[in-house]
Amino acid sequence: MQPEQVSKLVWEYFSKLSTNDKDALEHPQSAEFCQELKTFFQEKCGEVSTENDDLKRKVVPFIMELPCHMAQDSEKLKEQIRQELEELRVQLQPNSEQVCQKMNENVQALKQCLSPCTNGLQNSLNENAEQLRQQLVPLSQQLEKSMKENISCIQKALEPFCCEFKHTVCQHVDKMKCQLTPFADQLQDKIDQHISELQKMLAPFAKCAQVQLNHQLECLAFQMKKNVDQLRSRICDSTEDLKQKLAPCAEEIQGKPPRSSEELHQSLTQMHGHVDHQIDEFCKSMGPFGESFNKVLVQHLEELKQKLGPPCSYEVKDHLSLLEKGLRDKVNCFFKTLKDTHDEVLAVPPCCP
């Protein structure tokens, strides 16, 4: 059971409620949420033990109160952000043209900053996909060549072929995931650096509103980090999905052994057609993600530029990132306290008889 899992569960639940009427927010301890929570703990805690029972008694009330607190914090946070933005705008107004120019420069800098990483991600994706194809073809060619001379031994030959095929798929897809994941870390580093530079650029124009400025940049950083986390999850989920779809391909031939070299050739051709299709689908799914990732991050900056400009309509979504960040911080702090308490108990030496 990880704090991130708890935060995600509660946030998804709150997000559902926040799209309904306001009355729903007044009843956070609904049967639906209770059931989701119960299922979650059953999955994560496994068989009930004294320690898990004690954990449940501490954690469940804390989690059940979170949506109610969030509903209250939501209204307070909206008003707080409105006031902070108004104070920040007043500070920036005398230099509005320079601020706008700096923001435009920052948007262009972000595009140039992200482009090499996302291009590198795309190139690595294409290279790894092609390498996977090239590694699987010789296995089939070797099997087909040996079976042309003695088709009666195909049953014996298929078992090591299937094992080698599955091993090659798993090994290379895992390698692909390891090569693609660091791009997300590189992007996070560049984003952190970029926001730090943005803070330095805008700080001179908001001398008496540094707290308000930092609050907005904190929200921006959280939004961008979420996008990086989504990219990282997308890489992990997509590569795992590709592995699950490719690994059993050869087993289908083993389940229905060909009776002739012609049937074997046909089966292998169909298998490679399926492999090519799955790899193509994987590339199509992952390929555009880098470009859309860049667009989303640039959009976050554009939205910040608009918020720092003349007053405009203020929607609920503008404060939800800070609300979600507050939820994560609160859950992390709670679980850290639990862990520290547990470690202290373990550290106490037993009493002498």
VOPAGU-2260 file (C-alpha; in pm, 1 decimal, decimal comma):
REM VOPAGU-2260
SITE   aa  ch    i         X         Y         Z
SITE  MET   A    0       0,0       0,0       0,0
SITE  GLN   A    1     160,2     321,2    -119,8
SITE  PRO   A    2      55,3     684,3     -50,5
SITE  GLU   A    3      38,9     743,2    -427,9
SITE  GLN   A    4    -223,1     469,2    -461,2
SITE  VAL   A    5    -432,9     615,4    -180,5
SITE  SER   A    6    -405,5     967,5    -326,1
SITE  LYS   A    7    -509,5     842,9    -668,8
SITE  LEU   A    8    -810,1     656,3    -532,0
SITE  VAL   A    9    -935,4     953,8    -329,7
SITE  TRP   A   10    -867,3    1203,4    -608,3
SITE  GLU   A   11   -1053,5     994,8    -866,7
SITE  TYR   A   12   -1346,6     970,3    -628,9
SITE  PHE   A   13   -1343,8    1343,9    -557,6
SITE  SER   A   14   -1317,8    1421,0    -929,9
SITE  LYS   A   15   -1634,0    1218,4    -991,9
SITE  LEU   A   16   -1817,0    1404,9    -716,8
SITE  SER   A   17   -1698,3    1745,4    -835,8
SITE  THR   A   18   -1861,7    1688,3   -1174,8
SITE  ASN   A   19   -2197,8    1625,8   -1009,8
SITE  ASP   A   20   -2420,8    1869,2    -824,2
SITE  LYS   A   21   -2296,9    2039,1    -509,9
SITE  ASP   A   22   -2513,3    1819,7    -285,5
SITE  ALA   A   23   -2295,4    1521,0    -370,2
SITE  LEU   A   24   -1999,2    1689,9    -205,4
SITE  GLU   A   25   -2187,8    1704,0     123,8
SITE  HIS   A   26   -2201,6    1323,3     139,3
SITE  PRO   A   27   -1847,0    1203,2      79,0
SITE  GLN   A   28   -1894,5     889,0     286,0
SITE  SER   A   29   -2112,8     727,8      21,4
SITE  ALA   A   30   -2169,5     354,1     -19,0
SITE  GLU   A   31   -1980,7     363,8    -348,6
SITE  PHE   A   32   -1668,8     514,4    -193,1
SITE  CYS   A   33   -1685,7     279,4     105,4
SITE  GLN   A   34   -1697,5     -17,6    -130,5
SITE  GLU   A   35   -1405,3     111,2    -337,5
SITE  LEU   A   36   -1205,8     166,0     -20,0
SITE  LYS   A   37   -1292,4    -179,2     112,3
SITE  THR   A   38   -1188,9    -342,2    -214,8
SITE  PHE   A   39    -866,8    -141,6    -219,3
SITE  PHE   A   40    -763,3    -254,8     128,9
SITE  GLN   A   41    -859,8    -615,2      60,7
SITE  GLU   A   42    -631,8    -615,5    -242,7
SITE  LYS   A   43    -340,9    -440,8     -71,8
SITE  CYS   A   44    -353,7    -586,9     276,7
SITE  GLY   A   45    -425,5    -948,0     185,4
SITE  GLU   A   46    -513,8   -1174,8     474,9
SITE  VAL   A   47    -610,9    -990,5     790,0
SITE  SER   A   48    -346,4    -980,5    1057,9
SITE  THR   A   49    -315,9    -790,6    1384,8
SITE  GLU   A   50     -79,6    -539,5    1225,9
SITE  ASN   A   51    -299,9    -485,3     918,9
SITE  ASP   A   52    -606,6    -457,8    1140,0
SITE  ASP   A   53    -436,4    -183,1    1340,0
SITE  LEU   A   54    -332,5     -15,1    1015,3
SITE  LYS   A   55    -690,0     -15,4     889,2
SITE  ARG   A   56    -817,2     141,5    1211,5
SITE  LYS   A   57    -575,7     430,2    1161,6
SITE  VAL   A   58    -590,9     476,4     785,8
SITE  VAL   A   59    -958,9     425,7     701,6
SITE  PRO   A   60   -1095,3     716,2     912,4
SITE  PHE   A   61    -822,7     942,7     774,0
SITE  ILE   A   62    -909,7     856,3     414,3
SITE  MET   A   63   -1285,2     876,6     469,8
SITE  GLU   A   64   -1247,4    1234,8     592,7
SITE  LEU   A   65   -1035,2    1347,5     297,1
SITE  PRO   A   66   -1314,7    1411,9      41,8
SITE  CYS   A   67   -1507,7    1618,0     297,2
SITE  HIS   A   68   -1200,4    1826,4     377,6
SITE  MET   A   69   -1125,0    1864,0       6,4
SITE  ALA   A   70   -1476,0    1992,4     -64,5
SITE  GLN   A   71   -1427,2    2257,4     202,7
SITE  ASP   A   72   -1069,7    2334,3      94,5
SITE  SER   A   73   -1186,3    2366,4    -265,0
SITE  GLU   A   74   -1404,1    2668,8    -194,5
SITE  LYS   A   75   -1139,8    2830,8      26,0
SITE  LEU   A   76    -867,9    2767,5    -230,4
SITE  LYS   A   77   -1069,0    2919,6    -515,3
SITE  GLU   A   78   -1114,9    3241,3    -322,5
SITE  GLN   A   79    -751,4    3241,3    -212,6
SITE  ILE   A   80    -627,3    3199,5    -571,3
SITE  ARG   A   81    -859,1    3476,1    -693,9
SITE  GLN   A   82    -716,0    3716,2    -437,0
SITE  GLU   A   83    -357,4    3611,5    -503,7
SITE  LEU   A   84    -399,3    3650,9    -879,2
SITE  GLU   A   85    -551,2    3993,5    -836,8
SITE  GLU   A   86    -260,5    4104,6    -614,8
SITE  LEU   A   87     -11,1    3959,1    -861,0
SITE  ARG   A   88    -175,2    4132,2   -1157,1
SITE  VAL   A   89    -163,6    4465,4    -974,9
SITE  GLN   A   90     209,6    4418,2    -921,0
SITE  LEU   A   91     273,3    4317,4   -1281,0
SITE  GLN   A   92      45,0    4575,3   -1446,5
SITE  PRO   A   93     302,4    4858,9   -1474,1
SITE  ASN   A   94     532,0    4622,4   -1666,7
SITE  SER   A   95     263,9    4422,3   -1845,5
SITE  GLU   A   96     427,2    4453,7   -2189,3
SITE  GLN   A   97     764,2    4333,8   -2059,8
SITE  VAL   A   98     598,9    4049,2   -1869,0
SITE  CYS   A   99     412,0    3942,5   -2182,8
SITE  GLN   A  100     735,3    3956,1   -2383,5
SITE  LYS   A  101     921,6    3751,1   -2121,2
SITE  MET   A  102     644,0    3493,0   -2118,1
SITE  ASN   A  103     648,9    3467,4   -2498,4
SITE  GLU   A  104    1024,5    3419,8   -2488,1
SITE  ASN   A  105     979,8    3154,7   -2223,0
SITE  VAL   A  106     723,4    2967,6   -2432,2
SITE  GLN   A  107     964,8    2956,2   -2726,4
SITE  ALA   A  108    1249,1    2849,0   -2499,0
SITE  LEU   A  109    1036,3    2565,8   -2362,4
SITE  LYS   A  110     959,9    2441,7   -2714,4
SITE  GLN   A  111    1329,6    2438,0   -2802,2
SITE  CYS   A  112    1415,0    2277,1   -2469,8
SITE  LEU   A  113    1168,0    1989,3   -2506,4
SITE  SER   A  114    1218,0    1915,5   -2874,3
SITE  PRO   A  115    1554,6    1728,6   -2851,7
SITE  CYS   A  116    1424,8    1500,6   -2575,6
SITE  THR   A  117    1098,7    1409,7   -2745,1
SITE  ASN   A  118    1278,1    1362,5   -3077,9
SITE  GLY   A  119    1525,8    1136,2   -2900,7
SITE  LEU   A  120    1235,3     942,2   -2752,2
SITE  GLN   A  121    1083,1     896,9   -3097,6
SITE  ASN   A  122    1412,5     787,6   -3254,5
SITE  SER   A  123    1480,3     540,0   -2974,2
SITE  LEU   A  124    1128,1     404,2   -3011,0
SITE  ASN   A  125    1171,7     345,3   -3385,3
SITE  GLU   A  126    1516,5     190,5   -3345,7
SITE  ASN   A  127    1404,6     -47,5   -3073,5
SITE  ALA   A  128    1096,5    -153,5   -3268,9
SITE  GLU   A  129    1306,5    -231,4   -3576,3
SITE  GLN   A  130    1564,6    -420,8   -3370,4
SITE  LEU   A  131    1286,4    -633,9   -3222,1
SITE  ARG   A  132    1164,3    -727,3   -3569,8
SITE  GLN   A  133    1515,5    -815,9   -3682,4
SITE  GLN   A  134    1580,4   -1033,9   -3380,4
SITE  LEU   A  135    1263,5   -1240,8   -3423,3
SITE  VAL   A  136    1292,9   -1316,2   -3795,8
SITE  PRO   A  137    1612,0   -1532,4   -3780,3
SITE  LEU   A  138    1449,9   -1759,8   -3520,0
SITE  SER   A  139    1169,7   -1846,8   -3760,0
SITE  GLN   A  140    1404,5   -1881,8   -4055,6
SITE  GLN   A  141    1623,6   -2122,6   -3862,4
SITE  LEU   A  142    1323,1   -2334,5   -3759,5
SITE  GLU   A  143    1183,3   -2342,9   -4112,4
SITE  LYS   A  144    1517,5   -2437,2   -4263,8
SITE  SER   A  145    1572,9   -2729,0   -4025,7
SITE  MET   A  146    1215,2   -2857,2   -4063,8
SITE  LYS   A  147    1222,3   -2874,6   -4441,9
SITE  GLU   A  148    1444,2   -3180,2   -4415,2
SITE  ASN   A  149    1258,4   -3356,6   -4134,2
SITE  ILE   A  150     901,9   -3238,9   -4070,7
SITE  SER   A  151     838,8   -3537,0   -3838,8
SITE  CYS   A  152    1060,9   -3375,3   -3572,7
SITE  ILE   A  153     868,0   -3050,3   -3567,6
SITE  GLN   A  154     699,9   -3119,4   -3233,0
SITE  LYS   A  155    1039,0   -3149,9   -3062,0
SITE  ALA   A  156    1174,4   -2843,8   -3241,0
SITE  LEU   A  157     876,5   -2620,7   -3157,0
SITE  GLU   A  158     925,4   -2627,7   -2781,5
SITE  PRO   A  159    1276,9   -2473,8   -2777,0
SITE  PHE   A  160    1167,7   -2237,3   -3055,8
SITE  CYS   A  161     875,9   -2110,0   -2846,3
SITE  CYS   A  162    1097,4   -2066,4   -2540,8
SITE  GLU   A  163    1361,2   -1878,0   -2739,4
SITE  PHE   A  164    1099,2   -1662,9   -2910,7
SITE  LYS   A  165     935,4   -1569,0   -2578,9
SITE  HIS   A  166    1272,4   -1506,2   -2415,6
SITE  THR   A  167    1379,4   -1277,1   -2702,7
SITE  VAL   A  168    1053,4   -1080,7   -2687,3
SITE  CYS   A  169    1067,4   -1035,0   -2308,7
SITE  GLN   A  170    1436,4    -949,0   -2305,3
SITE  HIS   A  171    1418,2    -691,0   -2583,5
SITE  VAL   A  172    1092,0    -526,8   -2469,0
SITE  ASP   A  173    1234,2    -491,0   -2117,0
SITE  LYS   A  174    1546,7    -338,5   -2269,6
SITE  MET   A  175    1325,8    -104,2   -2472,3
SITE  LYS   A  176    1144,9      10,4   -2157,4
SITE  CYS   A  177    1478,9      73,7   -1984,3
SITE  GLN   A  178    1597,9     283,4   -2278,4
SITE  LEU   A  179    1276,9     485,7   -2314,1
SITE  THR   A  180    1208,6     560,8   -1945,6
SITE  PRO   A  181    1516,4     786,3   -1890,4
SITE  PHE   A  182    1372,3    1031,8   -2144,4
SITE  ALA   A  183    1094,2    1107,7   -1893,6
SITE  ASP   A  184    1356,8    1178,6   -1626,7
SITE  GLN   A  185    1545,3    1407,1   -1867,3
SITE  LEU   A  186    1225,8    1594,6   -1945,1
SITE  GLN   A  187    1151,0    1639,4   -1573,7
SITE  ASP   A  188    1500,0    1783,6   -1518,2
SITE  LYS   A  189    1457,3    2026,2   -1808,0
SITE  ILE   A  190    1114,2    2133,8   -1683,7
SITE  ASP   A  191    1245,4    2197,2   -1331,1
SITE  GLN   A  192    1527,4    2406,4   -1474,9
SITE  HIS   A  193    1288,3    2591,9   -1702,7
SITE  ILE   A  194    1048,3    2685,3   -1421,5
SITE  SER   A  195    1341,0    2801,9   -1210,1
SITE  GLU   A  196    1448,0    3031,7   -1495,2
SITE  LEU   A  197    1091,2    3154,9   -1535,6
SITE  GLN   A  198    1080,0    3245,5   -1166,8
SITE  LYS   A  199    1402,4    3447,3   -1203,2
SITE  MET   A  200    1261,9    3625,8   -1509,8
SITE  LEU   A  201     935,8    3727,9   -1344,2
SITE  ALA   A  202    1059,6    3792,9    -989,8
SITE  PRO   A  203    1183,3    4152,8   -1061,8
SITE  PHE   A  204     834,3    4247,7   -1183,2
SITE  ALA   A  205     659,0    4109,7    -873,7
SITE  LYS   A  206     875,9    4237,4    -588,9
SITE  CYS   A  207     585,5    4269,2    -345,6
SITE  ALA   A  208     403,8    3956,5    -461,1
SITE  GLN   A  209     669,1    3686,1    -451,2
SITE  VAL   A  210     449,1    3447,8    -251,4
SITE  GLN   A  211     167,1    3481,9    -503,7
SITE  LEU   A  212     405,4    3432,0    -794,8
SITE  ASN   A  213     562,9    3126,3    -634,9
SITE  HIS   A  214     217,6    2981,3    -573,6
SITE  GLN   A  215     134,6    3005,1    -945,9
SITE  LEU   A  216     469,3    2855,2   -1045,5
SITE  GLU   A  217     417,8    2578,2    -791,5
SITE  CYS   A  218      88,3    2497,2    -961,7
SITE  LEU   A  219     259,2    2504,3   -1303,6
SITE  ALA   A  220     535,6    2270,7   -1183,0
SITE  PHE   A  221     280,4    2026,3   -1042,8
SITE  GLN   A  222      80,7    2020,6   -1366,9
SITE  MET   A  223     393,4    1955,4   -1572,4
SITE  LYS   A  224     514,0    1685,0   -1334,0
SITE  LYS   A  225     181,3    1508,9   -1375,1
SITE  ASN   A  226     234,4    1510,8   -1751,8
SITE  VAL   A  227     581,5    1361,5   -1709,5
SITE  ASP   A  228     438,8    1094,5   -1478,2
SITE  GLN   A  229     178,3    1015,2   -1744,2
SITE  LEU   A  230     453,4     979,8   -2003,3
SITE  ARG   A  231     647,6     748,6   -1773,9
SITE  SER   A  232     334,8     538,8   -1708,5
SITE  ARG   A  233     252,8     533,5   -2078,7
SITE  ILE   A  234     597,7     393,6   -2160,1
SITE  CYS   A  235     569,3     130,0   -1888,3
SITE  ASP   A  236     211,5      25,2   -1971,7
SITE  SER   A  237     262,6      23,0   -2350,9
SITE  THR   A  238     581,0    -183,9   -2341,8
SITE  GLU   A  239     423,6    -430,2   -2096,8
SITE  ASP   A  240     117,5    -456,2   -2320,4
SITE  LEU   A  241     340,9    -521,4   -2623,4
SITE  LYS   A  242     521,4    -797,2   -2433,8
SITE  GLN   A  243     193,2    -963,1   -2335,6
SITE  LYS   A  244      71,7    -958,4   -2696,3
SITE  LEU   A  245     393,9   -1086,3   -2857,1
SITE  ALA   A  246     523,7   -1342,0   -2607,1
SITE  PRO   A  247     250,4   -1607,2   -2672,2
SITE  CYS   A  248     263,3   -1577,4   -3054,1
SITE  ALA   A  249     482,6   -1882,9   -3111,4
SITE  GLU   A  250     277,0   -2093,4   -2869,1
SITE  GLU   A  251     -14,1   -2088,3   -3113,1
SITE  ILE   A  252     196,8   -2281,1   -3363,7
SITE  GLN   A  253     299,7   -2526,5   -3093,7
SITE  GLY   A  254     -64,7   -2579,6   -2998,0
SITE  LYS   A  255    -149,1   -2682,6   -3352,8
SITE  PRO   A  256     169,1   -2827,4   -3508,7
SITE  PRO   A  257     195,4   -2797,8   -3889,8
SITE  ARG   A  258     184,1   -3126,5   -4079,4
SITE  SER   A  259     407,0   -3014,5   -4364,7
SITE  SER   A  260     676,0   -2762,0   -4444,8
SITE  GLU   A  261     416,4   -2562,4   -4641,8
SITE  GLU   A  262     188,9   -2541,6   -4337,3
SITE  LEU   A  263     486,0   -2443,6   -4123,2
SITE  HIS   A  264     577,6   -2165,2   -4365,2
SITE  GLN   A  265     218,2   -2043,4   -4366,9
SITE  SER   A  266     197,4   -2047,8   -3985,1
SITE  LEU   A  267     524,5   -1857,8   -3948,7
SITE  THR   A  268     413,6   -1603,1   -4209,1
SITE  GLN   A  269      88,8   -1544,9   -4018,3
SITE  MET   A  270     280,8   -1517,0   -3692,5
SITE  HIS   A  271     516,7   -1254,2   -3832,6
SITE  GLY   A  272     222,9   -1066,2   -3979,2
SITE  HIS   A  273      72,6   -1053,0   -3631,8
SITE  VAL   A  274     407,0    -949,1   -3480,1
SITE  ASP   A  275     450,9    -668,7   -3736,3
SITE  HIS   A  276      96,6    -550,9   -3673,0
SITE  GLN   A  277     143,8    -535,0   -3295,5
SITE  ILE   A  278     476,4    -352,2   -3325,9
SITE  ASP   A  279     321,5    -104,5   -3571,5
SITE  GLU   A  280      29,6     -46,1   -3334,4
SITE  PHE   A  281     273,1       9,4   -3049,6
SITE  CYS   A  282     467,0     268,8   -3252,2
SITE  LYS   A  283     145,5     440,7   -3363,2
SITE  SER   A  284      28,1     457,4   -3002,7
SITE  MET   A  285     355,8     587,2   -2860,4
SITE  GLY   A  286     474,5     796,4   -3156,1
SITE  PRO   A  287     236,8    1095,2   -3133,2
SITE  PHE   A  288     261,0    1104,2   -2754,0
SITE  GLY   A  289     586,5    1300,4   -2756,3
SITE  GLU   A  290     440,8    1573,8   -2975,6
SITE  SER   A  291     118,0    1594,6   -2776,5
SITE  PHE   A  292     326,3    1603,1   -2457,5
SITE  ASN   A  293     509,1    1913,5   -2583,4
SITE  LYS   A  294     182,3    2081,5   -2678,7
SITE  VAL   A  295      29,4    2022,1   -2336,3
SITE  LEU   A  296     329,5    2171,4   -2154,7
SITE  VAL   A  297     330,3    2476,1   -2381,0
SITE  GLN   A  298     -43,7    2510,2   -2318,8
SITE  HIS   A  299      20,1    2523,5   -1942,6
SITE  LEU   A  300     256,5    2816,0   -1998,5
SITE  GLU   A  301       6,1    2991,8   -2225,3
SITE  GLU   A  302    -261,8    2955,2   -1957,9
SITE  LEU   A  303     -27,9    3106,7   -1699,4
SITE  LYS   A  304      41,9    3398,3   -1934,5
SITE  GLN   A  305    -333,1    3459,2   -1968,1
SITE  LYS   A  306    -384,8    3444,7   -1592,5
SITE  LEU   A  307    -110,8    3704,2   -1539,0
SITE  GLY   A  308    -270,2    3935,1   -1796,6
SITE  PRO   A  309    -596,8    4129,6   -1777,2
SITE  PRO   A  310    -866,1    3978,8   -1548,3
SITE  CYS   A  311   -1062,1    3699,2   -1714,8
SITE  SER   A  312   -1325,3    3442,9   -1620,5
SITE  TYR   A  313   -1203,1    3209,4   -1350,5
SITE  GLU   A  314   -1304,0    2845,2   -1384,3
SITE  VAL   A  315   -1300,5    2573,3   -1120,3
SITE  LYS   A  316   -1032,0    2375,5   -1304,2
SITE  ASP   A  317    -779,9    2657,0   -1251,0
SITE  HIS   A  318    -731,3    2563,0    -885,1
SITE  LEU   A  319    -769,9    2185,0    -899,0
SITE  SER   A  320    -400,2    2119,5    -952,6
SITE  LEU   A  321    -314,5    2286,7    -622,7
SITE  LEU   A  322    -597,9    2099,8    -454,1
SITE  GLU   A  323    -464,2    1768,3    -584,6
SITE  LYS   A  324    -111,9    1859,8    -479,3
SITE  GLY   A  325    -241,5    1940,9    -132,3
SITE  LEU   A  326    -410,4    1601,6    -117,4
SITE  ARG   A  327     -89,8    1420,4    -214,8
SITE  ASP   A  328     116,2    1616,7      36,8
SITE  LYS   A  329    -136,0    1544,6     312,9
SITE  VAL   A  330    -145,1    1170,1     238,2
SITE  ASN   A  331     234,7    1147,7     209,4
SITE  CYS   A  332     275,1    1326,8     542,1
SITE  PHE   A  333      22,0    1097,1     710,8
SITE  PHE   A  334     189,3     779,6     584,5
SITE  LYS   A  335     533,3     910,7     675,6
SITE  THR   A  336     409,0     969,4    1030,8
SITE  LEU   A  337     275,2     612,3    1042,3
SITE  LYS   A  338     606,4     475,0     918,8
SITE  ASP   A  339     811,3     682,5    1162,9
SITE  THR   A  340     591,8     565,8    1452,7
SITE  HIS   A  341     623,9     204,3    1340,0
SITE  ASP   A  342    1004,6     234,4    1313,8
SITE  GLU   A  343    1024,0     386,6    1661,5
SITE  VAL   A  344     827,6      94,9    1807,4
SITE  LEU   A  345    1059,0    -156,2    1639,9
SITE  ALA   A  346    1363,3      32,8    1766,4
SITE  VAL   A  347    1258,4       5,7    2133,6
SITE  PRO   A  348    1452,5    -281,4    2295,6
SITE  PRO   A  349    1242,6    -551,2    2463,9
SITE  CYS   A  350    1212,6    -536,6    2841,2
SITE  CYS   A  351    1432,6    -776,2    3038,9
SITE  PRO   A  352    1240,4   -1043,5    3233,1
